Amino acid sequence: MSGAVQRAGGVRATHWVAVLLSVSALVGVVVTSFDNYLLFHSLAEIFSVVIGFGFFVVVWNGRRFLDNHFLLFLGIAFLFISGLDLMHTLDYKGMSLLSAQNSNHPPQLWIASRFLEAFSFLGAFLFIKRPLREEWALLLYAGVTALILATIYRWQVFPDCFIDGVGLTPFKIISEYLICAVLAGGLWLMRQHRTLFDPYVRTRLIWAMLATMGSELAFTFYVGMYDLSNLIGHILKIFAFYWIYQATVETSLQKPFASLFRDVTLARDALFASNQMLHESQTLLERAQEIAHVGHWKWDILNGGVTWSKETFRIFRRDPDRGSPTYALFLETLHEDDRPEVVQAIQKTLDGEATEYEVEHRILCPDREIRFVREKGVLTRDASGQPVAMIGTVLDITQQKQVERHLQEAMERVERANQAKSDFLANMSHEIRTPMNAIIGLSHLVMRTSLTPRQMDYLQKISGAAATLLRLINDILDFSKIEAGKLDMEQRAFAIGELLQDVMSVVSVKSSEKGIRFVWEADRAIPPWLIGDSLRLGQVLTNFASNAVKFTDRGEVRVTVELANRSEQEVELRFVVRDSGIGMTPEQIAQLFQSFHQADTSITRRYGGTGLGLAISKRLVDRMGGSIQVSSTPGEGSCFTATVCLGICSENVPVRSDSLSEEQLQKFLTDVRVLLVEDNAINQQVATELLERVGVQITVANNGQEALERVAEARFDMILMDMLMPVMDGLTTARRLREESLIPPEVPILAMTANAMAGDRERCLAAGMQDHIAKPIDPDILYMRILQYLKPGLDGRALAPSRPSSGGSSDFPVLEGVDVQKGLRNVGGDGGIYRSILGKFVTNQGDACVRMAMQMEAGDHATLERTAHSLKGVAATIGALQLADSAARLEKIIQTPSQWHAWPTELARTTDELARVLSAIQTAWEIPATLDKQEGQQGEPVAPEQLAPLFRKAIQNLLAYDAAAEGVVAELAVLVQDGERKERLDRIKAALSAYDFDACLAVFYAWAEAEGILLEEA
């Protein structure tokens, strides 16, 4: 291998010497042109003439073997091209061997020669795949050459190319461009047939044609013989013929079978194909090793020689041209700390202790870079068992080691991040639990006061629900702690009965809404007081029970607690939650406790949830020394069983908490001036009473325009603003207050509105408000917000539920459709205020549905939206939650024209719910009915003109057998309350329920005739 490298080096050295000599000769010729241009011109032309004749000699003598007739045709052409160039040289100025100082003959011979050369390059492509009759080609070129000479010397009809004192003729310049165009065509054909040429030959021919084109273009600028363009043109011609020499003469001598002479014998073709395949295989192997960063090597143990592949050289960063590798060189590349291990592994293989060796080690590259490699070697032995050679691979694993190092550093960063997250979670846990613990603690404080049994029951449920809410809030924090291994389980006393009651109070509400039974049973043998983490246990049970209710539409959910085992200090309890819901498949159960996973995507869409609760529950039960089992049958229900171990205790530990009292609030808020911008009388009363009781001075504005007038008259510390109002809405008012600087920048504006959907808060902030308080107003939140913005030094987060005033609430009856306790809470627990608001509700909202029907018929959608919005907010304030939901749906329908088709049905539903609430309030306290304002009840009846549009619409739907007539009848029901009209409407409803559209039409026609209603439009 060393000798081959030396020979290759010698060839390269000889090549560069030849190049250097050629360049020196060319420079010398150019220099001589400055003193003797005739000598320079003669040498340049003789150079091309010799190469042209040499080209012809090579192809003519090898024509019997030539398969490439392209070169044969071109070689014959260059015989005659060289002849014309020779005559051009002999007839040049100063020599004039062929004519007497005729300056036009040399350029004529030049142009003729170049035309012949250009068209020969083009014509040679005719004989790439077809045979050439060389005698005919000789005769053709001889005839063309004779014709050219006759036109120049005898007939003198060849166009002039140069005129003394004038310069080049247009014919000469145009001819140069035409020659370039023909050569460009030859270049295009060369590209089209590139696969038929040896790459070396093809490249040289292309450069020759390009140099010829450059030479011709340079001559178009000819002025005189010493002109630079003339010099450049001849130099380019020299290069053109030099590349022709390389493509033909040189190639034919160095590698004839590769370029010029093909298909000499079948053996030659087989050898060529074999060598080609071997070369391709070697190239593919080297490329594959380069991609995989795997090199191979061979160690000839007997002779001591070492062979490396190209990739091995690249891995070791060694130059293969600087000598062959040796075993000693390999040892030198090893990192000094790894060298003993590698040598020992190789020696064990040589000693027969192992048949192969594999070791990872570091190598030291010439540039001092340290790289990591994995080597594997296999030993071969001769017949006598002596080691003769070892072959192996070397894999560059530097990048892998870097990745491993980066992963290690990333793990360290993760550990630091986990620590930071744990610190953050601890702070967040404290911040979130503080207000929740205040609610729970103050509920206990209130329960120690004098309360009715009903109030005590409600407060107990509030306390249990608050504790459960705290657990739900902590879910995500707990999961993060569990994942980080930072969750601590508390060990404190708790009553198992209270724990189950808390779970019951949370889940029973939802089960009642769905109309399913929720029952629980506890083994009487279970000790009443236990030691453990009641919050975590309650979290698990609430999750199980809530899921059971969520996925059950009929039947029951049953929770049972069994004493599985008991010792002196500990009990093992088994909690079983069984439902009759949708059930699960075995595949769903297998994935049930994965984080953020539910049974399937359709369940997620229908029932919601994060899929995190069961994952947390399983981890919590594991921490409590228990386990969870699930059994289920699709369509029949599921059963979750959890076993936990708890300690036994005999005492309870009370919980205490402190908060700001109403008297303290009065101390901080007395004389604070607040502008309340609200158009609803009931909401005005609620907000006014709540704020005045803690010392706030209230000024009321009925709309945004009035608010602008009030701020111009007096200064306020805060503005509470409704969003949807007549004349000017809250968002517009807030923008004007800020943009026109009508109030100081430090005066906060808080939105206080029933618009609590997603995006409402952002709209308020964009309009210049500071915060958003949703209706119904929670007194604690209201007080907290005021303290937050007016007394920022105070911590208003620990406010307890406001203490009821002397008005009392213990004698309030149950009102159908109204959550009395929620309504009382919304007014701060003052029974007197609440009763007053109920009376105003009957007075102000009793005819709301009638007004909305008329507004829709009149197309007054803006007023209609405000009416529905007002009904929604006031209903929520008094605790009529279902009525508030119905009004909210109406408001949404109004805002979405594409949903207007649902308006009649939703209005009828809202009318029924409003009537139920009004009836409950009036019956409870004998509040006089104020619905005499409603047309169709006790005042004047609705005029036939108001009924006519609904009649026409209903009849049109009935004639088309369209069920939308039911919605129109629902609208009529709002306007028709008693008397003969009511009887006719009842008959229509009965017929419509039986889908007897003809009977409905008969009643409508008779009714219209009796009322004098024209039905032409129907």
Solvent accessible surface area in square Angstrom, and as a share of the most:
residue,aa,sasa,rsa
1,M,120,0.53
2,S,63,0.40
3,G,32,0.31
4,A,50,0.39
5,V,38,0.22
6,Q,129,0.57
7,R,164,0.60
8,A,40,0.31
9,G,30,0.29
10,G,39,0.37
11,V,103,0.59
12,R,120,0.44
13,A,57,0.44
14,T,92,0.54
15,H,97,0.43
16,W,166,0.58
17,V,83,0.48
18,A,52,0.40
19,V,50,0.29
20,L,120,0.59
21,L,117,0.58
22,S,60,0.39
23,V,78,0.45
24,S,60,0.39
25,A,62,0.48
26,L,36,0.18
27,V,83,0.47
28,G,33,0.32
29,V,31,0.18
30,V,26,0.15
31,V,85,0.49
32,T,50,0.29
33,S,4,0.03
34,F,131,0.55
35,D,132,0.69
36,N,72,0.37
37,Y,6,0.02
38,L,54,0.27
39,L,80,0.40
40,F,0,0.00
41,H,1,0.00
42,S,20,0.13
43,L,79,0.39
44,A,5,0.04
45,E,0,0.00
46,I,71,0.36
47,F,73,0.30
48,S,0,0.00
49,V,8,0.05
50,V,94,0.54
51,I,13,0.07
52,G,0,0.00
53,F,71,0.30
54,G,24,0.23
55,F,0,0.00
56,F,31,0.13
57,V,79,0.46
58,V,31,0.18
59,V,0,0.00
60,W,61,0.21
61,N,105,0.54
62,G,7,0.07
63,R,55,0.20
64,R,166,0.61
65,F,121,0.50
66,L,11,0.06
67,D,74,0.38
68,N,11,0.06
69,H,32,0.14
70,F,0,0.00
71,L,0,0.00
72,L,3,0.01
73,F,17,0.07
74,L,1,0.00
75,G,0,0.00
76,I,0,0.00
77,A,0,0.00
78,F,0,0.00
79,L,38,0.19
80,F,34,0.14
81,I,0,0.00
82,S,0,0.00
83,G,23,0.22
84,L,0,0.00
85,D,0,0.00
86,L,59,0.29
87,M,47,0.21
88,H,8,0.04
89,T,2,0.01
90,L,51,0.25
91,D,4,0.02
92,Y,25,0.09
93,K,81,0.34
94,G,60,0.57
95,M,62,0.28
96,S,25,0.16
97,L,114,0.57
98,L,78,0.39
99,S,24,0.15
100,A,97,0.76
101,Q,129,0.57
102,N,56,0.29
103,S,17,0.11
104,N,19,0.10
105,H,12,0.05
106,P,3,0.02
107,P,22,0.14
108,Q,7,0.03
109,L,0,0.00
110,W,11,0.04
111,I,0,0.00
112,A,4,0.03
113,S,0,0.00
114,R,5,0.02
115,F,40,0.17
116,L,18,0.09
117,E,1,0.00
118,A,1,0.01
119,F,106,0.44
120,S,2,0.01
121,F,1,0.00
122,L,60,0.30
123,G,18,0.17
124,A,0,0.00
125,F,19,0.08
126,L,104,0.52
127,F,38,0.16
128,I,22,0.11
129,K,165,0.70
130,R,136,0.50
131,P,110,0.69
132,L,15,0.08
133,R,149,0.54
134,E,31,0.14
135,E,74,0.33
136,W,153,0.54
137,A,5,0.04
138,L,45,0.23
139,L,113,0.56
140,L,104,0.52
141,Y,11,0.04
142,A,43,0.34
143,G,42,0.40
144,V,52,0.30
145,T,18,0.11
146,A,59,0.46
147,L,104,0.52
148,I,24,0.12
149,L,44,0.22
150,A,23,0.18
151,T,23,0.13
152,I,2,0.01
153,Y,61,0.23
154,R,197,0.72
155,W,137,0.48
156,Q,125,0.56
157,V,100,0.58
158,F,33,0.14
159,P,62,0.39
160,D,77,0.40
161,C,0,0.00
162,F,29,0.12
163,I,80,0.41
164,D,92,0.48
165,G,90,0.86
166,V,117,0.67
167,G,11,0.11
168,L,28,0.14
169,T,11,0.07
170,P,100,0.63
171,F,68,0.28
172,K,8,0.03
173,I,55,0.28
174,I,113,0.58
175,S,3,0.02
176,E,0,0.00
177,Y,110,0.42
178,L,86,0.43
179,I,0,0.00
180,C,12,0.07
181,A,61,0.47
182,V,17,0.10
183,L,0,0.00
184,A,44,0.34
185,G,27,0.26
186,G,0,0.00
187,L,35,0.18
188,W,149,0.52
189,L,40,0.20
190,M,0,0.00
191,R,150,0.55
192,Q,99,0.44
193,H,55,0.25
194,R,104,0.38
195,T,121,0.70
196,L,52,0.26
197,F,11,0.05
198,D,18,0.09
199,P,84,0.53
200,Y,59,0.23
201,V,3,0.02
202,R,52,0.19
203,T,49,0.28
204,R,59,0.22
205,L,0,0.00
206,I,48,0.25
207,W,126,0.44
208,A,0,0.00
209,M,0,0.00
210,L,74,0.37
211,A,8,0.06
212,T,6,0.04
213,M,34,0.15
214,G,24,0.23
215,S,2,0.01
216,E,0,0.00
217,L,74,0.37
218,A,13,0.10
219,F,13,0.05
220,T,15,0.09
221,F,142,0.59
222,Y,44,0.17
223,V,117,0.67
224,G,25,0.24
225,M,55,0.24
226,Y,140,0.53
227,D,43,0.22
228,L,121,0.60
229,S,15,0.10
230,N,3,0.01
231,L,23,0.11
232,I,72,0.37
233,G,0,0.00
234,H,8,0.03
235,I,36,0.18
236,L,51,0.25
237,K,9,0.04
238,I,20,0.10
239,F,76,0.32
240,A,1,0.01
241,F,2,0.01
242,Y,72,0.27
243,W,59,0.21
244,I,1,0.00
245,Y,73,0.28
246,Q,15,0.07
247,A,0,0.00
248,T,0,0.00
249,V,22,0.12
250,E,35,0.16
251,T,2,0.01
252,S,11,0.07
253,L,136,0.68
254,Q,138,0.61
255,K,76,0.32
256,P,34,0.22
257,F,110,0.46
258,A,36,0.28
259,S,2,0.01
260,L,0,0.00
261,F,29,0.12
262,R,70,0.26
263,D,91,0.47
264,V,61,0.35
265,T,73,0.42
266,L,158,0.79
267,A,75,0.58
268,R,31,0.11
269,D,49,0.25
270,A,62,0.48
271,L,111,0.55
272,F,115,0.48
273,A,48,0.37
274,S,63,0.40
275,N,78,0.40
276,Q,77,0.34
277,M,130,0.58
278,L,124,0.62
279,H,116,0.52
280,E,85,0.38
281,S,64,0.41
282,Q,84,0.38
283,T,64,0.37
284,L,125,0.62
285,L,83,0.41
286,E,32,0.14
287,R,127,0.46
288,A,55,0.42
289,Q,18,0.08
290,E,64,0.29
291,I,113,0.57
292,A,54,0.42
293,H,91,0.41
294,V,41,0.23
295,G,0,0.00
296,H,67,0.30
297,W,24,0.09
298,K,98,0.42
299,W,32,0.11
300,D,42,0.22
301,I,42,0.21
302,L,125,0.62
303,N,128,0.66
304,G,40,0.38
305,G,37,0.36
306,V,15,0.08
307,T,69,0.40
308,W,16,0.06
309,S,11,0.07
310,K,110,0.47
311,E,7,0.03
312,T,1,0.00
313,F,11,0.05
314,R,99,0.36
315,I,3,0.01
316,F,5,0.02
317,R,100,0.36
318,R,68,0.25
319,D,66,0.34
320,P,56,0.35
321,D,96,0.50
322,R,210,0.77
323,G,36,0.34
324,S,39,0.25
325,P,3,0.02
326,T,65,0.38
327,Y,59,0.22
328,A,61,0.47
329,L,44,0.22
330,F,19,0.08
331,L,44,0.22
332,E,118,0.53
333,T,1,0.01
334,L,2,0.01
335,H,28,0.13
336,E,125,0.56
337,D,97,0.50
338,D,18,0.09
339,R,84,0.31
340,P,90,0.57
341,E,97,0.43
342,V,0,0.00
343,V,57,0.33
344,Q,105,0.47
345,A,21,0.17
346,I,7,0.04
347,Q,86,0.38
348,K,87,0.37
349,T,0,0.00
350,L,35,0.17
351,D,89,0.46
352,G,51,0.49
353,E,121,0.54
354,A,42,0.32
355,T,116,0.67
356,E,73,0.33
357,Y,11,0.04
358,E,101,0.45
359,V,12,0.07
360,E,72,0.32
361,H,4,0.02
362,R,65,0.24
363,I,1,0.00
364,L,44,0.22
365,C,3,0.02
366,P,74,0.46
367,D,96,0.50
368,R,172,0.63
369,E,65,0.29
370,I,77,0.39
371,R,32,0.12
372,F,63,0.26
373,V,0,0.00
374,R,60,0.22
375,E,4,0.02
376,K,80,0.34
377,G,0,0.00
378,V,66,0.38
379,L,21,0.10
380,T,60,0.35
381,R,97,0.36
382,D,62,0.32
383,A,118,0.91
384,S,86,0.56
385,G,33,0.32
386,Q,107,0.48
387,P,28,0.18
388,V,35,0.20
389,A,13,0.10
390,M,1,0.00
391,I,85,0.43
392,G,12,0.11
393,T,61,0.36
394,V,0,0.00
395,L,51,0.25
396,D,22,0.11
397,I,4,0.02
398,T,7,0.04
399,Q,129,0.57
400,Q,77,0.34
401,K,52,0.22
402,Q,74,0.33
403,V,71,0.41
404,E,74,0.33
405,R,119,0.44
406,H,97,0.43
407,L,106,0.53
408,Q,104,0.46
409,E,68,0.30
410,A,30,0.23
411,M,109,0.49
412,E,79,0.35
413,R,128,0.47
414,V,70,0.40
415,E,107,0.48
416,R,149,0.54
417,A,58,0.45
418,N,42,0.22
419,Q,93,0.41
420,A,60,0.47
421,K,75,0.32
422,S,17,0.11
423,D,75,0.39
424,F,114,0.48
425,L,8,0.04
426,A,54,0.42
427,N,96,0.49
428,M,62,0.28
429,S,7,0.04
430,H,121,0.54
431,E,73,0.33
432,I,44,0.22
433,R,53,0.20
434,T,42,0.25
435,P,38,0.24
436,M,14,0.06
437,N,71,0.36
438,A,5,0.04
439,I,57,0.29
440,I,24,0.12
441,G,0,0.00
442,L,13,0.06
443,S,1,0.01
444,H,69,0.31
445,L,48,0.24
446,V,50,0.29
447,M,27,0.12
448,R,143,0.52
449,T,79,0.46
450,S,116,0.75
451,L,51,0.26
452,T,45,0.26
453,P,117,0.73
454,R,118,0.43
455,Q,40,0.18
456,M,55,0.24
457,D,57,0.30
458,Y,71,0.27
459,L,29,0.14
460,Q,96,0.43
461,K,96,0.41
462,I,79,0.40
463,S,9,0.06
464,G,2,0.02
465,A,44,0.34
466,A,9,0.07
467,A,14,0.11
468,T,3,0.01
469,L,88,0.44
470,L,5,0.02
471,R,10,0.04
472,L,94,0.47
473,I,59,0.30
474,N,3,0.02
475,D,27,0.14
476,I,90,0.46
477,L,16,0.08
478,D,1,0.01
479,F,18,0.08
480,S,23,0.15
481,K,36,0.15
482,I,24,0.12
483,E,97,0.44
484,A,26,0.20
485,G,63,0.60
486,K,90,0.38
487,L,5,0.02
488,D,115,0.60
489,M,35,0.16
490,E,84,0.38
491,Q,130,0.58
492,R,102,0.37
493,A,13,0.10
494,F,13,0.05
495,A,12,0.10
496,I,13,0.07
497,G,33,0.32
498,E,104,0.47
499,L,9,0.04
500,L,5,0.03
501,Q,99,0.44
502,D,37,0.19
503,V,6,0.03
504,M,51,0.23
505,S,16,0.10
506,V,42,0.24
507,V,4,0.02
508,S,25,0.16
509,V,90,0.52
510,K,104,0.44
511,S,3,0.02
512,S,82,0.53
513,E,124,0.56
514,K,59,0.25
515,G,67,0.64
516,I,11,0.06
517,R,144,0.52
518,F,17,0.07
519,V,35,0.20
520,W,75,0.26
521,E,89,0.40
522,A,44,0.34
523,D,57,0.29
524,R,236,0.86
525,A,55,0.43
526,I,14,0.07
527,P,11,0.07
528,P,94,0.59
529,W,52,0.18
530,L,0,0.00
531,I,56,0.28
532,G,2,0.02
533,D,4,0.02
534,S,11,0.07
535,L,41,0.21
536,R,22,0.08
537,L,1,0.01
538,G,0,0.00
539,Q,11,0.05
540,V,1,0.00
541,L,2,0.01
542,T,5,0.03
543,N,31,0.16
544,F,2,0.01
545,A,0,0.00
546,S,40,0.26
547,N,28,0.14
548,A,5,0.04
549,V,1,0.01
550,K,53,0.22
551,F,39,0.16
552,T,0,0.00
553,D,70,0.36
554,R,183,0.67
555,G,46,0.44
556,E,46,0.21
557,V,0,0.00
558,R,69,0.25
559,V,5,0.03
560,T,25,0.15
561,V,2,0.01
562,E,67,0.30
563,L,43,0.22
564,A,37,0.28
565,N,93,0.48
566,R,126,0.46
567,S,62,0.40
568,E,153,0.69
569,Q,128,0.57
570,E,83,0.37
571,V,2,0.01
572,E,54,0.24
573,L,0,0.00
574,R,83,0.30
575,F,0,0.00
576,V,14,0.08
577,V,1,0.01
578,R,131,0.48
579,D,17,0.09
580,S,45,0.29
581,G,7,0.07
582,I,60,0.31
583,G,10,0.09
584,M,20,0.09
585,T,46,0.27
586,P,99,0.62
587,E,123,0.55
588,Q,37,0.16
589,I,39,0.20
590,A,83,0.65
591,Q,83,0.37
592,L,9,0.05
593,F,38,0.16
594,Q,96,0.43
595,S,39,0.25
596,F,127,0.53
597,H,50,0.23
598,Q,32,0.14
599,A,19,0.15
600,D,57,0.29
601,T,98,0.57
602,S,55,0.36
603,I,24,0.12
604,T,54,0.31
605,R,184,0.67
606,R,157,0.57
607,Y,35,0.13
608,G,28,0.27
609,G,52,0.50
610,T,98,0.57
611,G,12,0.12
612,L,8,0.04
613,G,15,0.15
614,L,21,0.10
615,A,0,0.00
616,I,1,0.01
617,S,1,0.01
618,K,78,0.33
619,R,72,0.26
620,L,0,0.00
621,V,0,0.00
622,D,72,0.38
623,R,116,0.42
624,M,19,0.09
625,G,57,0.55
626,G,18,0.17
627,S,46,0.30
628,I,27,0.14
629,Q,92,0.41
630,V,31,0.18
631,S,68,0.44
632,S,28,0.18
633,T,63,0.37
634,P,77,0.49
635,G,57,0.55
636,E,126,0.56
637,G,9,0.08
638,S,9,0.06
639,C,14,0.08
640,F,17,0.07
641,T,23,0.13
642,A,1,0.01
643,T,20,0.12
644,V,1,0.00
645,C,49,0.29
646,L,5,0.03
647,G,19,0.19
648,I,40,0.20
649,C,35,0.21
650,S,98,0.63
651,E,123,0.55
652,N,80,0.41
653,V,101,0.58
654,P,109,0.68
655,V,87,0.50
656,R,190,0.69
657,S,25,0.16
658,D,128,0.66
659,S,38,0.24
660,L,43,0.21
661,S,39,0.25
662,E,47,0.21
663,E,120,0.54
664,Q,76,0.34
665,L,9,0.04
666,Q,66,0.29
667,K,159,0.67
668,F,54,0.22
669,L,0,0.00
670,T,70,0.41
671,D,95,0.49
672,V,14,0.08
673,R,87,0.32
674,V,0,0.00
675,L,0,0.00
676,L,0,0.00
677,V,0,0.00
678,E,1,0.01
679,D,48,0.25
680,N,12,0.06
681,A,45,0.35
682,I,0,0.00
683,N,9,0.05
684,Q,30,0.13
685,Q,26,0.11
686,V,2,0.01
687,A,0,0.00
688,T,27,0.16
689,E,58,0.26
690,L,1,0.00
691,L,0,0.00
692,E,94,0.42
693,R,37,0.13
694,V,0,0.00
695,G,24,0.23
696,V,4,0.02
697,Q,79,0.35
698,I,30,0.15
699,T,42,0.24
700,V,50,0.29
701,A,0,0.00
702,N,69,0.35
703,N,16,0.08
704,G,0,0.00
705,Q,68,0.30
706,E,41,0.18
707,A,0,0.00
708,L,15,0.07
709,E,80,0.36
710,R,63,0.23
711,V,16,0.09
712,A,89,0.69
713,E,127,0.57
714,A,39,0.30
715,R,140,0.51
716,F,10,0.04
717,D,43,0.22
718,M,0,0.00
719,I,0,0.00
720,L,0,0.00
721,M,0,0.00
722,D,4,0.02
723,M,6,0.03
724,L,37,0.19
725,M,7,0.03
726,P,39,0.24
727,V,117,0.67
728,M,26,0.11
729,D,47,0.25
730,G,0,0.00
731,L,18,0.09
732,T,53,0.31
733,T,0,0.00
734,A,0,0.00
735,R,99,0.36
736,R,87,0.32
737,L,0,0.00
738,R,53,0.19
739,E,135,0.61
740,E,84,0.38
741,S,91,0.58
742,L,73,0.36
743,I,17,0.09
744,P,47,0.29
745,P,120,0.75
746,E,122,0.55
747,V,4,0.02
748,P,8,0.05
749,I,0,0.00
750,L,0,0.00
751,A,0,0.00
752,M,3,0.01
753,T,0,0.00
754,A,14,0.11
755,N,23,0.12
756,A,57,0.44
757,M,150,0.67
758,A,108,0.83
759,G,32,0.31
760,D,10,0.05
761,R,105,0.38
762,E,103,0.46
763,R,117,0.43
764,C,0,0.00
765,L,73,0.36
766,A,86,0.67
767,A,4,0.03
768,G,21,0.20
769,M,5,0.02
770,Q,66,0.29
771,D,7,0.04
772,H,22,0.10
773,I,3,0.02
774,A,43,0.33
775,K,17,0.07
776,P,34,0.21
777,I,6,0.03
778,D,36,0.19
779,P,2,0.01
780,D,19,0.10
781,I,68,0.35
782,L,0,0.00
783,Y,5,0.02
784,M,46,0.21
785,R,46,0.17
786,I,0,0.00
787,L,1,0.01
788,Q,90,0.40
789,Y,62,0.23
790,L,38,0.19
791,K,71,0.30
792,P,107,0.67
793,G,80,0.77
794,L,57,0.28
795,D,77,0.40
796,G,8,0.07
797,R,109,0.40
798,A,26,0.20
799,L,14,0.07
800,A,17,0.13
801,P,37,0.23
802,S,28,0.18
803,R,176,0.64
804,P,73,0.46
805,S,40,0.26
806,S,125,0.80
807,G,47,0.45
808,G,33,0.32
809,S,21,0.13
810,S,63,0.41
811,D,134,0.69
812,F,27,0.11
813,P,49,0.31
814,V,116,0.67
815,L,4,0.02
816,E,103,0.46
817,G,22,0.21
818,V,15,0.09
819,D,62,0.32
820,V,17,0.10
821,Q,64,0.29
822,K,75,0.32
823,G,0,0.00
824,L,7,0.03
825,R,92,0.33
826,N,6,0.03
827,V,1,0.01
828,G,3,0.03
829,G,10,0.10
830,D,18,0.10
831,G,3,0.03
832,G,42,0.40
833,I,18,0.09
834,Y,1,0.00
835,R,116,0.42
836,S,49,0.32
837,I,0,0.00
838,L,0,0.00
839,G,19,0.18
840,K,76,0.32
841,F,0,0.00
842,V,0,0.00
843,T,58,0.34
844,N,53,0.27
845,Q,9,0.04
846,G,3,0.03
847,D,16,0.08
848,A,0,0.00
849,C,4,0.02
850,V,11,0.06
851,R,78,0.28
852,M,0,0.00
853,A,7,0.05
854,M,54,0.24
855,Q,27,0.12
856,M,32,0.14
857,E,89,0.40
858,A,82,0.63
859,G,42,0.40
860,D,61,0.31
861,H,61,0.27
862,A,63,0.49
863,T,40,0.23
864,L,0,0.00
865,E,38,0.17
866,R,63,0.23
867,T,12,0.07
868,A,0,0.00
869,H,10,0.04
870,S,22,0.14
871,L,0,0.00
872,K,25,0.11
873,G,2,0.02
874,V,0,0.00
875,A,0,0.00
876,A,11,0.08
877,T,5,0.03
878,I,0,0.00
879,G,1,0.01
880,A,0,0.00
881,L,70,0.35
882,Q,106,0.47
883,L,0,0.00
884,A,8,0.06
885,D,78,0.41
886,S,2,0.01
887,A,0,0.00
888,A,37,0.28
889,R,103,0.37
890,L,0,0.00
891,E,8,0.04
892,K,138,0.58
893,I,17,0.09
894,I,9,0.05
895,Q,98,0.44
896,T,45,0.26
897,P,86,0.54
898,S,80,0.52
899,Q,83,0.37
900,W,86,0.30
901,H,144,0.64
902,A,34,0.27
903,W,6,0.02
904,P,15,0.09
905,T,74,0.43
906,E,12,0.06
907,L,0,0.00
908,A,25,0.19
909,R,114,0.42
910,T,0,0.00
911,T,29,0.17
912,D,100,0.52
913,E,13,0.06
914,L,6,0.03
915,A,55,0.43
916,R,77,0.28
917,V,0,0.00
918,L,7,0.03
919,S,61,0.40
920,A,16,0.12
921,I,0,0.00
922,Q,35,0.15
923,T,105,0.61
924,A,36,0.28
925,W,42,0.15
926,E,151,0.68
927,I,29,0.15
928,P,102,0.64
929,A,53,0.41
930,T,31,0.18
931,L,24,0.12
932,D,70,0.37
933,K,120,0.51
934,Q,10,0.05
935,E,61,0.27
936,G,9,0.08
937,Q,56,0.25
938,Q,136,0.61
939,G,39,0.37
940,E,145,0.65
941,P,97,0.61
942,V,1,0.01
943,A,42,0.33
944,P,44,0.28
945,E,132,0.59
946,Q,61,0.27
947,L,0,0.00
948,A,10,0.07
949,P,47,0.30
950,L,9,0.05
951,F,0,0.00
952,R,53,0.19
953,K,98,0.42
954,A,0,0.00
955,I,1,0.00
956,Q,113,0.50
957,N,21,0.11
958,L,3,0.01
959,L,93,0.46
960,A,74,0.57
961,Y,155,0.59
962,D,62,0.32
963,A,66,0.51
964,A,55,0.42
965,A,1,0.00
966,E,114,0.51
967,G,9,0.08
968,V,2,0.01
969,V,6,0.03
970,A,16,0.12
971,E,11,0.05
972,L,0,0.00
973,A,28,0.22
974,V,1,0.01
975,L,10,0.05
976,V,4,0.02
977,Q,57,0.25
978,D,81,0.42
979,G,50,0.48
980,E,105,0.47
981,R,37,0.14
982,K,72,0.31
983,E,103,0.46
984,R,35,0.13
985,L,1,0.01
986,D,60,0.31
987,R,124,0.45
988,I,1,0.00
989,K,85,0.36
990,A,65,0.51
991,A,16,0.12
992,L,18,0.09
993,S,86,0.56
994,A,74,0.57
995,Y,169,0.64
996,D,64,0.33
997,F,18,0.07
998,D,94,0.49
999,A,37,0.28
1000,C,1,0.00
1001,L,19,0.09
1002,A,61,0.47
1003,V,23,0.13
1004,F,0,0.00
1005,Y,99,0.38
1006,A,57,0.44
1007,W,0,0.00
1008,A,2,0.02
1009,E,145,0.65
1010,A,68,0.53
1011,E,40,0.18
1012,G,59,0.57
1013,I,15,0.08
1014,L,119,0.59
1015,L,37,0.18
1016,E,134,0.60
1017,E,140,0.63
1018,A,43,0.33
